[in-house]
Amino acid sequence: HNPNPLGVNLSRMEFDIYLDDEKSGSATQTSSTSIGANSDFEIPLRINIPLSGNDAAKHLLRIKKHLKQSGYINYKLDGKMYFSIAGAEIGVPFTYEDRMTN
């Protein structure tokens, strides 16, 4: 939600991805999104989690097992959003947590 009386442009995001409290990757979102004044907004994300190496494969198997047993996976995005305002870019820290279900 943008509680401000002015609209802003989200120019990019940089964040780490955690699945069940374990860091699973990092991402940079570079597509720009206009956010209106005093409005709710959604940000479409495309996230790729590398699956190479033994640690990644073990992590993926743990996630798959947990999803099968419990029907959900907790995830967290932790990083910075960068807004373009009057020609300047301002970085704002954010954390978003939710649950994915199968």
N, CA, C and O atoms as CSV, one atom per row, in Angstrom:
chain,resi,resn,atom,element,x,y,z
A,1,HIS,N,N,0.848,-1.184,0.000
A,1,HIS,CA,C,0.000,0.000,0.000
A,1,HIS,C,C,0.890,1.242,0.000
A,1,HIS,O,O,1.848,1.321,0.769
A,2,ASN,N,N,0.575,2.207,-0.858
A,2,ASN,CA,C,1.273,3.493,-0.855
A,2,ASN,C,C,0.391,4.495,-0.122
A,2,ASN,O,O,-0.607,4.952,-0.678
A,3,PRO,N,N,0.742,4.851,1.126
A,3,PRO,CA,C,-0.085,5.764,1.911
A,3,PRO,C,C,0.175,7.243,1.595
A,3,PRO,O,O,-0.454,8.122,2.183
A,4,ASN,N,N,1.086,7.511,0.682
A,4,ASN,CA,C,1.507,8.883,0.402
A,4,ASN,C,C,0.584,9.582,-0.595
A,4,ASN,O,O,-0.061,8.925,-1.412
A,5,PRO,N,N,0.520,10.919,-0.528
A,5,PRO,CA,C,-0.338,11.667,-1.448
A,5,PRO,C,C,0.251,11.797,-2.854
A,5,PRO,O,O,-0.386,12.365,-3.741
A,6,LEU,N,N,1.462,11.276,-3.061
A,6,LEU,CA,C,2.107,11.335,-4.375
A,6,LEU,C,C,2.368,9.925,-4.897
A,6,LEU,O,O,2.702,9.020,-4.133
A,7,GLY,N,N,2.211,9.755,-6.196
A,7,GLY,CA,C,2.566,8.495,-6.825
A,7,GLY,C,C,4.076,8.367,-6.948
A,7,GLY,O,O,4.789,9.370,-6.944
A,8,VAL,N,N,4.560,7.150,-7.056
A,8,VAL,CA,C,5.994,6.894,-7.203
A,8,VAL,C,C,6.197,5.815,-8.262
A,8,VAL,O,O,5.255,5.141,-8.679
A,9,ASN,N,N,7.438,5.671,-8.682
A,9,ASN,CA,C,7.795,4.629,-9.626
A,9,ASN,C,C,8.777,3.682,-8.943
A,9,ASN,O,O,9.861,4.091,-8.528
A,10,LEU,N,N,8.384,2.410,-8.831
A,10,LEU,CA,C,9.284,1.391,-8.303
A,10,LEU,C,C,10.210,0.995,-9.438
A,10,LEU,O,O,9.770,0.375,-10.407
A,11,SER,N,N,11.493,1.345,-9.334
A,11,SER,CA,C,12.420,1.118,-10.440
A,11,SER,C,C,13.077,-0.255,-10.393
A,11,SER,O,O,13.379,-0.835,-11.436
A,12,ARG,N,N,13.302,-0.782,-9.181
A,12,ARG,CA,C,13.916,-2.116,-9.074
A,12,ARG,C,C,13.795,-2.625,-7.650
A,12,ARG,O,O,13.499,-1.881,-6.715
A,13,MET,N,N,14.037,-3.927,-7.521
A,13,MET,CA,C,14.062,-4.575,-6.209
A,13,MET,C,C,15.242,-5.534,-6.179
A,13,MET,O,O,15.566,-6.163,-7.186
A,14,GLU,N,N,15.873,-5.640,-5.035
A,14,GLU,CA,C,16.933,-6.615,-4.810
A,14,GLU,C,C,16.606,-7.313,-3.496
A,14,GLU,O,O,16.390,-6.654,-2.479
A,15,PHE,N,N,16.568,-8.651,-3.513
A,15,PHE,CA,C,16.156,-9.347,-2.299
A,15,PHE,C,C,16.687,-10.764,-2.256
A,15,PHE,O,O,17.018,-11.365,-3.278
A,16,ASP,N,N,16.759,-11.281,-1.031
A,16,ASP,CA,C,17.099,-12.679,-0.786
A,16,ASP,C,C,15.799,-13.445,-0.596
A,16,ASP,O,O,14.801,-12.895,-0.131
A,17,ILE,N,N,15.825,-14.727,-0.964
A,17,ILE,CA,C,14.660,-15.593,-0.886
A,17,ILE,C,C,14.947,-16.683,0.143
A,17,ILE,O,O,15.971,-17.361,0.071
A,18,TYR,N,N,14.044,-16.842,1.089
A,18,TYR,CA,C,14.171,-17.873,2.119
A,18,TYR,C,C,12.986,-18.820,2.011
A,18,TYR,O,O,11.839,-18.375,1.954
A,19,LEU,N,N,13.252,-20.112,1.981
A,19,LEU,CA,C,12.219,-21.134,2.027
A,19,LEU,C,C,12.386,-21.892,3.328
A,19,LEU,O,O,13.440,-22.471,3.586
A,20,ASP,N,N,11.345,-21.887,4.146
A,20,ASP,CA,C,11.407,-22.483,5.487
A,20,ASP,C,C,12.647,-22.028,6.247
A,20,ASP,O,O,13.386,-22.843,6.798
A,21,ASP,N,N,12.862,-20.722,6.267
A,21,ASP,CA,C,13.933,-20.055,7.022
A,21,ASP,C,C,15.340,-20.360,6.527
A,21,ASP,O,O,16.309,-20.019,7.205
A,22,GLU,N,N,15.480,-20.988,5.373
A,22,GLU,CA,C,16.804,-21.262,4.812
A,22,GLU,C,C,16.965,-20.462,3.526
A,22,GLU,O,O,16.122,-20.535,2.632
A,23,LYS,N,N,18.063,-19.689,3.437
A,23,LYS,CA,C,18.285,-18.892,2.232
A,23,LYS,C,C,18.392,-19.815,1.026
A,23,LYS,O,O,19.193,-20.749,1.001
A,24,SER,N,N,17.560,-19.527,0.024
A,24,SER,CA,C,17.498,-20.380,-1.154
A,24,SER,C,C,17.969,-19.684,-2.416
A,24,SER,O,O,18.150,-20.336,-3.444
A,25,GLY,N,N,18.172,-18.380,-2.364
A,25,GLY,CA,C,18.634,-17.659,-3.539
A,25,GLY,C,C,18.484,-16.165,-3.362
A,25,GLY,O,O,18.059,-15.680,-2.314
A,26,SER,N,N,18.841,-15.448,-4.410
A,26,SER,CA,C,18.725,-13.992,-4.454
A,26,SER,C,C,18.120,-13.612,-5.788
A,26,SER,O,O,18.201,-14.365,-6.758
A,27,ALA,N,N,17.513,-12.442,-5.829
A,27,ALA,CA,C,16.895,-12.001,-7.079
A,27,ALA,C,C,16.986,-10.495,-7.208
A,27,ALA,O,O,17.057,-9.769,-6.217
A,28,THR,N,N,16.983,-10.041,-8.452
A,28,THR,CA,C,16.891,-8.626,-8.777
A,28,THR,C,C,15.748,-8.471,-9.772
A,28,THR,O,O,15.733,-9.116,-10.821
A,29,GLN,N,N,14.810,-7.626,-9.441
A,29,GLN,CA,C,13.671,-7.333,-10.311
A,29,GLN,C,C,13.914,-5.955,-10.900
A,29,GLN,O,O,14.015,-4.976,-10.160
A,30,THR,N,N,14.007,-5.863,-12.205
A,30,THR,CA,C,14.348,-4.579,-12.817
A,30,THR,C,C,13.209,-3.944,-13.612
A,30,THR,O,O,13.361,-2.831,-14.116
A,31,SER,N,N,12.082,-4.626,-13.733
A,31,SER,CA,C,10.981,-4.001,-14.464
A,31,SER,C,C,10.320,-2.950,-13.587
A,31,SER,O,O,10.079,-3.176,-12.401
A,32,SER,N,N,10.032,-1.810,-14.176
A,32,SER,CA,C,9.501,-0.677,-13.442
A,32,SER,C,C,7.986,-0.808,-13.260
A,32,SER,O,O,7.289,-1.321,-14.135
A,33,THR,N,N,7.489,-0.340,-12.115
A,33,THR,CA,C,6.068,-0.393,-11.793
A,33,THR,C,C,5.628,0.964,-11.265
A,33,THR,O,O,6.220,1.486,-10.321
A,34,SER,N,N,4.590,1.539,-11.870
A,34,SER,CA,C,4.037,2.805,-11.378
A,34,SER,C,C,3.063,2.518,-10.246
A,34,SER,O,O,2.223,1.623,-10.337
A,35,ILE,N,N,3.192,3.289,-9.186
A,35,ILE,CA,C,2.351,3.114,-8.005
A,35,ILE,C,C,1.630,4.430,-7.747
A,35,ILE,O,O,2.263,5.457,-7.501
A,36,GLY,N,N,0.308,4.391,-7.804
A,36,GLY,CA,C,-0.488,5.593,-7.615
A,36,GLY,C,C,-0.502,6.077,-6.179
A,36,GLY,O,O,-0.196,5.332,-5.248
A,37,ALA,N,N,-0.864,7.341,-6.017
A,37,ALA,CA,C,-0.987,7.928,-4.685
A,37,ALA,C,C,-2.110,7.258,-3.917
A,37,ALA,O,O,-3.147,6.926,-4.492
A,38,ASN,N,N,-1.910,7.056,-2.618
A,38,ASN,CA,C,-2.930,6.477,-1.734
A,38,ASN,C,C,-3.584,5.235,-2.324
A,38,ASN,O,O,-4.810,5.124,-2.336
A,39,SER,N,N,-2.780,4.309,-2.808
A,39,SER,CA,C,-3.369,3.146,-3.483
A,39,SER,C,C,-2.678,1.848,-3.091
A,39,SER,O,O,-1.526,1.834,-2.658
A,40,ASP,N,N,-3.421,0.760,-3.259
A,40,ASP,CA,C,-2.862,-0.574,-3.120
A,40,ASP,C,C,-2.230,-0.947,-4.453
A,40,ASP,O,O,-2.640,-0.446,-5.501
A,41,PHE,N,N,-1.239,-1.820,-4.417
A,41,PHE,CA,C,-0.586,-2.224,-5.659
A,41,PHE,C,C,-0.042,-3.627,-5.516
A,41,PHE,O,O,0.174,-4.114,-4.407
A,42,GLU,N,N,0.179,-4.272,-6.649
A,42,GLU,CA,C,0.804,-5.587,-6.701
A,42,GLU,C,C,2.053,-5.489,-7.550
A,42,GLU,O,O,2.117,-4.708,-8.499
A,43,ILE,N,N,3.045,-6.291,-7.197
A,43,ILE,CA,C,4.300,-6.319,-7.943
A,43,ILE,C,C,4.505,-7.737,-8.463
A,43,ILE,O,O,4.740,-8.655,-7.677
A,44,PRO,N,N,4.418,-7.925,-9.775
A,44,PRO,CA,C,4.679,-9.276,-10.294
A,44,PRO,C,C,6.160,-9.604,-10.167
A,44,PRO,O,O,7.012,-8.776,-10.488
A,45,LEU,N,N,6.466,-10.803,-9.701
A,45,LEU,CA,C,7.855,-11.218,-9.513
A,45,LEU,C,C,8.145,-12.476,-10.316
A,45,LEU,O,O,7.307,-13.371,-10.423
A,46,ARG,N,N,9.332,-12.527,-10.871
A,46,ARG,CA,C,9.840,-13.750,-11.488
A,46,ARG,C,C,11.087,-14.117,-10.708
A,46,ARG,O,O,12.048,-13.350,-10.649
A,47,ILE,N,N,11.061,-15.298,-10.112
A,47,ILE,CA,C,12.157,-15.730,-9.251
A,47,ILE,C,C,12.710,-17.045,-9.767
A,47,ILE,O,O,11.963,-17.992,-10.010
A,48,ASN,N,N,14.032,-17.095,-9.934
A,48,ASN,CA,C,14.714,-18.329,-10.310
A,48,ASN,C,C,15.593,-18.761,-9.146
A,48,ASN,O,O,16.385,-17.972,-8.630
A,49,ILE,N,N,15.450,-20.005,-8.741
A,49,ILE,CA,C,16.281,-20.549,-7.665
A,49,ILE,C,C,17.208,-21.583,-8.288
A,49,ILE,O,O,16.741,-22.586,-8.827
A,50,PRO,N,N,18.531,-21.349,-8.222
A,50,PRO,CA,C,19.469,-22.284,-8.845
A,50,PRO,C,C,19.387,-23.665,-8.192
A,50,PRO,O,O,19.287,-23.786,-6.971
A,51,LEU,N,N,19.431,-24.686,-9.021
A,51,LEU,CA,C,19.312,-26.050,-8.519
A,51,LEU,C,C,20.561,-26.872,-8.809
A,51,LEU,O,O,20.489,-28.097,-8.914
A,52,SER,N,N,21.699,-26.212,-8.938
A,52,SER,CA,C,22.935,-26.946,-9.198
A,52,SER,C,C,23.691,-27.157,-7.887
A,52,SER,O,O,23.569,-26.367,-6.951
A,53,GLY,N,N,24.457,-28.215,-7.841
A,53,GLY,CA,C,25.262,-28.509,-6.655
A,53,GLY,C,C,24.517,-29.386,-5.677
A,53,GLY,O,O,23.287,-29.422,-5.672
A,54,ASN,N,N,25.261,-30.090,-4.852
A,54,ASN,CA,C,24.679,-31.023,-3.882
A,54,ASN,C,C,23.827,-30.331,-2.834
A,54,ASN,O,O,22.766,-30.840,-2.471
A,55,ASP,N,N,24.275,-29.160,-2.330
A,55,ASP,CA,C,23.517,-28.460,-1.298
A,55,ASP,C,C,22.153,-28.036,-1.813
A,55,ASP,O,O,21.151,-28.163,-1.109
A,56,ALA,N,N,22.111,-27.533,-3.040
A,56,ALA,CA,C,20.834,-27.111,-3.623
A,56,ALA,C,C,19.907,-28.298,-3.801
A,56,ALA,O,O,18.713,-28.195,-3.520
A,57,ALA,N,N,20.433,-29.418,-4.260
A,57,ALA,CA,C,19.611,-30.615,-4.461
A,57,ALA,C,C,19.069,-31.122,-3.126
A,57,ALA,O,O,17.898,-31.491,-3.039
A,58,LYS,N,N,19.904,-31.147,-2.084
A,58,LYS,CA,C,19.453,-31.575,-0.761
A,58,LYS,C,C,18.373,-30.644,-0.219
A,58,LYS,O,O,17.379,-31.089,0.355
A,59,HIS,N,N,18.589,-29.344,-0.413
A,59,HIS,CA,C,17.616,-28.347,0.041
A,59,HIS,C,C,16.282,-28.548,-0.679
A,59,HIS,O,O,15.226,-28.516,-0.049
A,60,LEU,N,N,16.327,-28.752,-1.972
A,60,LEU,CA,C,15.112,-28.958,-2.755
A,60,LEU,C,C,14.370,-30.212,-2.286
A,60,LEU,O,O,13.143,-30.202,-2.194
A,61,LEU,N,N,15.094,-31.277,-1.994
A,61,LEU,CA,C,14.461,-32.507,-1.503
A,61,LEU,C,C,13.798,-32.294,-0.143
A,61,LEU,O,O,12.713,-32.822,0.100
A,62,ARG,N,N,14.441,-31.522,0.753
A,62,ARG,CA,C,13.837,-31.203,2.051
A,62,ARG,C,C,12.548,-30.392,1.866
A,62,ARG,O,O,11.544,-30.642,2.532
A,63,ILE,N,N,12.595,-29.424,0.954
A,63,ILE,CA,C,11.422,-28.589,0.677
A,63,ILE,C,C,10.290,-29.451,0.125
A,63,ILE,O,O,9.143,-29.334,0.556
A,64,LYS,N,N,10.620,-30.311,-0.823
A,64,LYS,CA,C,9.610,-31.192,-1.435
A,64,LYS,C,C,8.980,-32.097,-0.381
A,64,LYS,O,O,7.763,-32.281,-0.367
A,65,LYS,N,N,9.801,-32.661,0.497
A,65,LYS,CA,C,9.305,-33.551,1.551
A,65,LYS,C,C,8.384,-32.787,2.504
A,65,LYS,O,O,7.316,-33.274,2.873
A,66,HIS,N,N,8.811,-31.582,2.897
A,66,HIS,CA,C,8.008,-30.766,3.804
A,66,HIS,C,C,6.680,-30.389,3.160
A,66,HIS,O,O,5.640,-30.434,3.817
A,67,LEU,N,N,6.704,-30.022,1.896
A,67,LEU,CA,C,5.487,-29.657,1.179
A,67,LEU,C,C,4.526,-30.840,1.109
A,67,LEU,O,O,3.318,-30.687,1.293
A,68,LYS,N,N,5.080,-32.015,0.842
A,68,LYS,CA,C,4.245,-33.222,0.754
A,68,LYS,C,C,3.626,-33.564,2.118
A,68,LYS,O,O,2.458,-33.946,2.190
A,69,GLN,N,N,4.402,-33.428,3.188
A,69,GLN,CA,C,3.923,-33.783,4.525
A,69,GLN,C,C,2.942,-32.765,5.089
A,69,GLN,O,O,1.919,-33.138,5.663
A,70,SER,N,N,3.248,-31.487,4.929
A,70,SER,CA,C,2.441,-30.456,5.594
A,70,SER,C,C,1.486,-29.731,4.647
A,70,SER,O,O,0.508,-29.131,5.093
A,71,GLY,N,N,1.763,-29.783,3.348
A,71,GLY,CA,C,0.902,-29.092,2.392
A,71,GLY,C,C,1.242,-27.627,2.192
A,71,GLY,O,O,0.540,-26.919,1.471
A,72,TYR,N,N,2.328,-27.159,2.835
A,72,TYR,CA,C,2.717,-25.758,2.663
A,72,TYR,C,C,4.224,-25.575,2.836
A,72,TYR,O,O,4.917,-26.440,3.371
A,73,ILE,N,N,4.705,-24.430,2.369
A,73,ILE,CA,C,6.095,-23.992,2.572
A,73,ILE,C,C,6.041,-22.515,2.959
A,73,ILE,O,O,5.403,-21.717,2.272
A,74,ASN,N,N,6.702,-22.152,4.047
A,74,ASN,CA,C,6.825,-20.739,4.411
A,74,ASN,C,C,7.922,-20.118,3.568
A,74,ASN,O,O,8.957,-20.737,3.322
A,75,TYR,N,N,7.689,-18.887,3.125
A,75,TYR,CA,C,8.740,-18.189,2.387
A,75,TYR,C,C,8.844,-16.750,2.851
A,75,TYR,O,O,7.901,-16.176,3.397
A,76,LYS,N,N,10.019,-16.184,2.617
A,76,LYS,CA,C,10.278,-14.801,3.005
A,76,LYS,C,C,11.138,-14.153,1.933
A,76,LYS,O,O,12.076,-14.764,1.421
A,77,LEU,N,N,10.811,-12.913,1.600
A,77,LEU,CA,C,11.641,-12.075,0.736
A,77,LEU,C,C,12.179,-10.952,1.609
A,77,LEU,O,O,11.414,-10.288,2.308
A,78,ASP,N,N,13.481,-10.734,1.575
A,78,ASP,CA,C,14.106,-9.736,2.436
A,78,ASP,C,C,15.103,-8.941,1.613
A,78,ASP,O,O,16.077,-9.504,1.112
A,79,GLY,N,N,14.877,-7.634,1.462
A,79,GLY,CA,C,15.788,-6.840,0.648
A,79,GLY,C,C,15.430,-5.377,0.625
A,79,GLY,O,O,15.008,-4.805,1.630
A,80,LYS,N,N,15.609,-4.760,-0.574
A,80,LYS,CA,C,15.336,-3.337,-0.748
A,80,LYS,C,C,14.527,-3.099,-2.002
A,80,LYS,O,O,14.722,-3.755,-3.026
A,81,MET,N,N,13.602,-2.135,-1.902
A,81,MET,CA,C,12.873,-1.607,-3.046
A,81,MET,C,C,13.482,-0.246,-3.364
A,81,MET,O,O,13.792,0.525,-2.456
A,82,TYR,N,N,13.653,0.047,-4.647
A,82,TYR,CA,C,14.210,1.326,-5.065
A,82,TYR,C,C,13.151,2.110,-5.823
A,82,TYR,O,O,12.631,1.661,-6.844
A,83,PHE,N,N,12.843,3.298,-5.295
A,83,PHE,CA,C,11.820,4.158,-5.881
A,83,PHE,C,C,12.461,5.362,-6.550
A,83,PHE,O,O,13.408,5.946,-6.021
A,84,SER,N,N,11.940,5.733,-7.721
A,84,SER,CA,C,12.365,6.952,-8.403
A,84,SER,C,C,11.378,8.050,-8.044
A,84,SER,O,O,10.186,7.967,-8.339
A,85,ILE,N,N,11.910,9.081,-7.399
A,85,ILE,CA,C,11.074,10.204,-6.974
A,85,ILE,C,C,11.792,11.494,-7.346
A,85,ILE,O,O,12.882,11.771,-6.845
A,86,ALA,N,N,11.175,12.286,-8.229
A,86,ALA,CA,C,11.727,13.577,-8.648
A,86,ALA,C,C,13.175,13.446,-9.117
A,86,ALA,O,O,14.011,14.285,-8.783
A,87,GLY,N,N,13.475,12.413,-9.879
A,87,GLY,CA,C,14.807,12.231,-10.450
A,87,GLY,C,C,15.815,11.563,-9.531
A,87,GLY,O,O,16.938,11.287,-9.953
A,88,ALA,N,N,15.447,11.297,-8.297
A,88,ALA,CA,C,16.355,10.633,-7.355
A,88,ALA,C,C,15.857,9.213,-7.085
A,88,ALA,O,O,14.657,8.944,-7.139
A,89,GLU,N,N,16.795,8.310,-6.795
A,89,GLU,CA,C,16.428,6.942,-6.447
A,89,GLU,C,C,16.628,6.747,-4.945
A,89,GLU,O,O,17.693,7.038,-4.399
A,90,ILE,N,N,15.581,6.247,-4.293
A,90,ILE,CA,C,15.618,6.052,-2.845
A,90,ILE,C,C,15.398,4.570,-2.550
A,90,ILE,O,O,14.429,3.975,-3.021
A,91,GLY,N,N,16.303,3.977,-1.768
A,91,GLY,CA,C,16.186,2.576,-1.373
A,91,GLY,C,C,15.451,2.444,-0.052
A,91,GLY,O,O,15.773,3.127,0.921
A,92,VAL,N,N,14.459,1.558,-0.023
A,92,VAL,CA,C,13.666,1.335,1.180
A,92,VAL,C,C,13.710,-0.156,1.522
A,92,VAL,O,O,13.325,-0.981,0.693
A,93,PRO,N,N,14.174,-0.524,2.733
A,93,PRO,CA,C,14.214,-1.934,3.104
A,93,PRO,C,C,12.797,-2.515,3.233
A,93,PRO,O,O,11.856,-1.814,3.605
A,94,PHE,N,N,12.671,-3.803,2.921
A,94,PHE,CA,C,11.386,-4.473,3.092
A,94,PHE,C,C,11.601,-5.932,3.454
A,94,PHE,O,O,12.641,-6.519,3.154
A,95,THR,N,N,10.608,-6.498,4.098
A,95,THR,CA,C,10.522,-7.935,4.356
A,95,THR,C,C,9.085,-8.344,4.099
A,95,THR,O,O,8.150,-7.699,4.574
A,96,TYR,N,N,8.914,-9.424,3.343
A,96,TYR,CA,C,7.573,-9.949,3.072
A,96,TYR,C,C,7.598,-11.444,3.367
A,96,TYR,O,O,8.461,-12.170,2.874
A,97,GLU,N,N,6.642,-11.896,4.177
A,97,GLU,CA,C,6.557,-13.303,4.528
A,97,GLU,C,C,5.162,-13.828,4.221
A,97,GLU,O,O,4.167,-13.133,4.426
A,98,ASP,N,N,5.098,-15.058,3.729
A,98,ASP,CA,C,3.816,-15.679,3.419
A,98,ASP,C,C,4.001,-17.189,3.378
A,98,ASP,O,O,5.061,-17.702,3.737
A,99,ARG,N,N,2.983,-17.885,2.949
A,99,ARG,CA,C,2.990,-19.331,2.880
A,99,ARG,C,C,2.502,-19.759,1.512
A,99,ARG,O,O,1.482,-19.263,1.032
A,100,MET,N,N,3.234,-20.693,0.868
A,100,MET,CA,C,2.802,-21.294,-0.392
A,100,MET,C,C,2.161,-22.634,-0.058
A,100,MET,O,O,2.671,-23.390,0.770
A,101,THR,N,N,1.047,-22.918,-0.705
A,101,THR,CA,C,0.405,-24.205,-0.514
A,101,THR,C,C,0.436,-24.986,-1.821
A,101,THR,O,O,0.530,-24.407,-2.903
A,102,ASN,N,N,0.357,-26.304,-1.706
A,102,ASN,CA,C,0.378,-27.097,-2.938
A,102,ASN,C,C,-1.004,-27.366,-3.446
A,102,ASN,O,O,-1.167,-28.021,-4.475
